[in-house]
């Protein structure tokens, strides 16, 4: 799996991704814990997901150390390499 710049996303990689709800937007920095997949029921396609642990966020409601799942991987960028597979 690769970020939008073509860098490999690995378990342990430090990544950044944008978030948005309504007119609010923020950037979250997180560490990749594991890879997964999810089946979209309306298209019957399987999409890749990332489970991450939040390190810091510019959104005051997202707490550090919270686990989260990311579905829009085309917006993820690797900041620091993780362990090799």
N, C-alpha and C positions, 0 to 999 in steps of 0.2 A: 504494500500500500504506500502511496506517495502523496506528498502535499502538493499544492498548486505550483510550486517552484520545481518540482521533480525530485525533491529530497525524500529519502526513505523514512517512513514513520515506523518506529520500532517500540517494543515494550520498554519503558523507562525514558523515552524521549520527552523532552519538555516542549510543549506546543502552545501556541496562542490561537485563539479563535474569537470571532465577534459574536455578540448576542444582541437580541433586540426584542422588545415587547412594547407594542404601541409606538409612541414617539421616543421612548428611551432606548439608548444603545450603549454598549459597553464592550470592553475587551477582557477576556479571561485567560490566564496562564495556568496550565495544568500539566500533570505528569501522566503519561499513558500507562494504564494498568493492564488492559487486555483488549484484544480484538474480538469482534462478534459479527453477527448478521441478524437482520430482521426482515421478515417477509411482509411486504405491503399487500394488504388484503384486496385493495381496489385495482391493483395492476398485476398482482400475482408475481411480482419481481422480488428478488432477494437483494437487499442493500447492505453494504458494510457499515459497521458501527465501531466506535471507540468508547471504551469505558475509561474514564480519567479521574484523577484526584486533583481537585482544584488547589492551586498553590496561592494565587491571589487574583483579585478581580476588581475592576473599577466600579462594579455595581455593589453598593453597600449591603444589598440583601443576599448576595452569594457569599457564603462563609468559606474560608479556607478549610481544607481537609474534607470538604464535602465531595462525595462521589457523584459523577454525572455521566450520562451517555450522550455522545455526539452522533448525529445522523447526517449533517451537512458537511461531509468531509472535504468538499471542494473549497471550503473557506479556512481550512486549517493550515498553519504554517509551523514548521519545525524550527525551534529556537536553539535547542541543544540535542545532540545525538543521544540515543539510548543504547542499550546493549544490542549486540548483533544477534541475529537469529541463527 
